[in-house]
């Protein structure tokens, strides 16, 4: 192992360890992380592991439960805190990196280069440790794509086992984000198979090389029971999830049927801009390397014909899917990001390791800066954790106006949205939380006796109120 390889291994370890340590250093912020963290907390508290809940007794139909199961398991192991709900997603990221390193090694490429590229890709660094749906989907599709390629190679007696691994990955994708996992993989592998074998040859090879029937049966055995049980438990789930989330959300910008937030109305084609931004620095480096090595295809593939195009289709599949969709987020590019690791590993040589080290260090350095900014108060503008660090646990807490998900999480579900002031005279002492103008109007209107305890950067303030007539 050369000195430069040692430097790359050291930087990979540092990047992963830095992200792991960071998980406990800032609060869950509204809306995404706090919302999904609260859903995991509710899952553990209520014992309902079948249907994720948006609030007590309110089912969440927007996504399957795998990501909630992950965070809920973290709570059971580590207790109720930020580290607990985030660390399972970090583990999912590490497993994805390991699979990419394994694929690089199996195809005679440098595994540490592939691993460090993925680990230091901007969107991957953020998602591998964030309470989101996307890392679970990315791991699932990485299992599926690696299993598919190694099964297609038919190079050893384990090829069929890799085929089953691919179908298991698809089952996990169905439990992570739904049928979109099947669509993303189909967009990648069907055109690639046709490129390798022709139109009819693609279907012939698919039948001959892959355990289509038994693999599909495995996928359904793993994933289908939850869908059936979820519909039985909360009728209407399948209609909302399949039609709403997989059709209306895709084709209707600003879709108004969203039950859980606001649809994102973006210009068509924005997903490509998201990729350029989110996959930095490698989204800029990869095209340059491809151009420089454009005449060396045989040397690049090292005897693995079709590998380069396979990875390109993998990388582009989520971008192609969402090109015509306006209802998108930057994280939608994530399922294709792992392919960048092996692509870069195919294109670089030992003499590139010096600049590769510098490029790999960019995102970890930016992460340290971001953590510093968050802990200097920026995080408090997006979370109510600091408010609940200053409440008296024995007092009832009411939100005036809107209750954010961070308020639900950090109060362990005890903070209630104030529906009316009628309940307040019966309480001797209580907390109010809200924007000062709203709380002040309530205080004046009902002649309440309240003092301001904390003015948070979120724009909400904490009040302690006393009622001399309370019982």
Residue pairs with C-beta under 8 A, 6 or more apart in sequence:
1 9
2 350
2 353
4 350
4 353
4 354
4 357
5 112
5 353
7 353
7 357
8 112
8 113
8 116
8 353
8 356
8 357
8 360
9 112
11 116
11 120
11 357
11 360
11 361
11 364
12 112
12 115
12 116
12 119
12 360
14 364
15 116
15 119
15 120
15 125
15 360
15 363
15 364
16 94
16 97
16 119
18 364
18 367
18 368
19 90
19 93
19 125
19 128
19 129
19 367
20 87
20 90
20 129
22 129
22 367
22 371
23 82
23 83
23 86
23 87
23 90
23 129
24 81
24 82
24 83
25 371
25 374
25 375
26 82
26 371
26 374
26 375
26 379
27 82
27 379
27 380
27 383
27 385
27 386
27 406
27 410
28 34
28 37
28 82
28 85
28 131
28 383
28 385
28 405
28 406
28 409
28 410
29 379
29 382
29 383
29 406
30 382
30 383
30 404
30 405
30 406
31 261
31 404
31 405
32 130
32 131
32 132
33 130
33 131
33 132
34 383
34 404
34 405
34 406
34 408
34 409
35 54
35 260
35 405
36 67
36 68
36 71
36 85
36 131
36 132
36 133
37 71
37 82
37 85
37 131
37 405
37 409
38 405
38 408
38 409
38 413
39 52
39 53
39 54
39 60
39 68
39 71
40 68
40 70
40 71
40 72
40 74
40 75
40 85
40 131
41 72
41 75
41 80
41 85
41 409
41 412
41 413
42 48
42 52
42 53
42 55
42 56
42 413
43 49
43 52
43 53
43 65
43 68
43 69
43 72
44 72
44 75
44 76
44 80
45 412
45 413
46 53
46 56
49 65
49 69
49 72
50 65
50 226
50 229
50 230
50 233
51 59
51 60
51 65
51 230
51 233
51 234
51 237
52 59
52 60
52 63
52 65
52 68
53 59
53 60
54 60
54 260
55 408
56 413
59 233
59 234
59 237
60 260
61 234
61 236
61 237
61 240
61 241
61 245
61 259
62 241
62 245
62 258
62 259
62 260
63 133
63 177
63 178
63 245
64 174
64 175
64 176
64 177
64 178
64 226
64 227
65 175
65 226
66 136
66 140
66 172
66 175
66 176
67 89
67 131
67 132
67 133
67 135
67 136
67 176
70 88
70 89
70 92
70 136
71 84
71 85
71 86
71 88
71 89
71 131
73 88
74 83
74 84
74 85
74 86
74 87
74 88
75 84
75 85
77 84
78 84
78 87
80 412
85 131
86 129
86 130
86 131
87 129
89 127
89 128
89 129
89 130
89 131
89 132
89 135
89 136
90 128
90 129
92 128
92 135
92 136
92 138
92 139
93 119
93 124
93 127
93 128
93 129
93 135
93 138
93 139
94 128
95 139
96 118
96 128
96 135
96 138
96 139
96 142
96 338
97 115
97 118
97 119
97 341
98 115
99 139
99 142
99 143
99 146
99 338
100 114
100 115
100 118
100 142
100 146
100 338
100 341
100 342
101 111
101 112
101 114
101 115
101 341
102 111
102 146
103 114
103 146
103 149
103 150
103 342
104 110
104 111
104 113
104 114
104 115
104 341
104 342
104 345
105 111
106 150
107 302
107 304
107 307
107 342
107 346
108 302
108 303
108 304
109 302
109 342
109 345
109 346
110 345
110 348
111 345
113 341
113 344
113 345
113 348
113 356
114 341
114 342
114 344
114 345
115 341
116 341
116 356
116 360
117 282
117 340
117 341
117 344
117 345
117 360
118 124
118 337
118 338
118 340
118 341
119 125
119 128
120 281
120 282
120 359
120 360
120 361
120 362
120 363
120 364
121 279
121 280
121 282
121 337
121 340
121 363
122 277
122 278
122 279
122 280
122 281
122 363
122 366
123 278
123 279
123 330
123 331
123 333
123 334
123 337
124 138
124 334
124 337
124 338
125 363
125 364
125 367
127 134
127 135
127 138
127 331
127 334
128 135
132 331
133 176
133 177
134 177
134 331
134 332
134 334
134 335
135 334
136 172
136 176
136 177
137 173
137 176
137 177
137 180
137 181
137 334
137 335
138 334
138 335
138 337
138 338
139 172
139 176
140 169
140 170
140 171
140 172
140 173
140 175
140 176
140 181
141 169
141 173
141 181
141 184
141 185
141 335
142 169
142 338
143 165
143 166
143 168
143 169
143 172
144 166
144 167
144 169
144 170
144 173
144 181
144 185
145 166
145 169
145 185
145 188
145 189
145 314
145 338
145 339
146 162
146 165
146 166
146 169
147 162
147 163
147 164
147 165
147 166
147 167
147 168
147 169
148 162
148 163
148 166
148 185
148 189
148 210
149 307
149 310
150 158
150 159
150 162
151 159
151 160
151 162
151 163
151 166
151 209
151 210
152 205
152 209
152 210
153 159
153 304
154 209
159 209
160 211
163 209
163 210
163 211
163 215
164 211
164 214
164 215
164 218
166 210
166 215
167 211
167 215
167 216
167 218
167 219
168 218
168 219
168 222
170 181
170 182
170 185
170 219
171 218
171 219
171 220
171 221
171 222
171 223
172 222
172 223
173 180
173 181
173 182
173 185
174 181
174 182
174 219
174 223
174 227
175 222
175 223
175 226
178 241
178 242
178 245
178 246
179 242
179 246
180 246
180 321
183 321
184 317
184 318
184 321
184 335
184 336
185 317
187 313
187 317
187 320
187 321
188 310
188 313
188 314
188 316
188 317
189 313
190 202
191 313
192 306
192 309
192 310
192 313
193 202
193 205
193 206
194 201
194 202
195 306
195 309
196 202
196 205
196 306
197 204
197 205
206 212
227 238
230 237
230 238
231 237
231 238
240 259
244 255
244 257
244 258
248 255
248 257
249 255
249 258
249 263
249 325
249 327
250 322
250 325
250 327
251 324
251 325
252 263
252 327
253 263
253 265
253 266
253 325
253 326
253 327
254 263
254 264
254 265
254 326
254 327
255 263
255 327
256 263
263 327
264 326
264 327
264 328
264 329
265 326
265 327
266 326
266 327
266 328
267 326
268 323
268 324
268 325
268 326
269 323
270 326
270 328
271 318
271 319
271 322
271 323
271 325
271 328
271 332
271 333
272 319
272 323
274 328
274 329
274 330
274 332
274 333
275 283
275 319
275 333
276 283
276 284
277 283
277 330
278 330
278 331
278 333
278 334
279 333
279 337
279 340
280 362
280 363
281 359
281 362
281 363
282 340
282 344
282 359
283 340
285 344
285 359
286 340
286 343
286 344
286 347
289 344
289 347
289 348
290 347
292 347
293 300
293 347
297 308
300 308
300 346
300 347
301 307
301 308
301 346
302 346
307 342
307 346
308 343
308 346
311 339
311 342
311 343
311 346
312 339
312 343
314 336
314 338
314 339
315 336
315 337
315 339
315 340
315 343
316 336
317 335
317 336
318 332
318 333
318 334
318 335
318 336
319 333
319 336
322 328
322 332
348 356
377 457
378 457
379 385
380 386
380 456
380 457
380 458
381 457
381 458
381 459
382 406
382 458
383 406
383 410
383 458
384 404
384 406
384 407
384 410
384 433
384 456
384 458
384 460
385 406
385 410
386 454
386 456
387 407
387 410
387 433
387 454
387 456
387 458
387 460
387 462
388 397
388 407
388 410
388 411
388 415
390 453
390 454
390 462
391 397
391 411
391 431
391 462
392 431
392 464
395 429
395 430
395 431
395 464
396 414
396 416
396 427
396 430
396 431
397 411
397 414
397 415
397 416
397 430
397 431
397 432
397 433
398 415
398 416
398 417
398 418
398 424
398 430
398 431
398 432
398 433
399 407
399 415
399 416
399 417
399 418
399 432
399 433
399 434
400 418
400 432
400 433
400 434
400 435
400 438
400 439
400 442
401 434
401 435
401 438
402 417
402 434
403 415
403 416
403 417
404 458
407 415
407 433
408 415
415 433
418 432
418 442
421 442
421 445
421 446
424 430
424 446
424 448
424 465
424 467
425 467
425 469
425 470
426 470
426 471
427 467
427 470
428 466
428 467
428 470
428 471
429 464
429 465
429 466
429 467
429 470
430 464
430 465
430 467
431 453
431 462
431 463
431 464
431 465
432 439
432 442
432 450
432 462
432 463
432 465
433 439
433 460
433 461
433 462
433 463
434 442
434 460
434 461
435 459
435 460
435 461
436 452
436 455
436 461
439 450
439 461
439 463
442 448
443 450
443 463
443 465
448 465
448 467
449 465
449 466
449 467
449 468
450 463
450 464
450 465
450 466
451 463
451 464
451 465
452 461
452 462
452 463
453 461
453 462
453 463
453 464
454 461
454 462
455 461
456 462
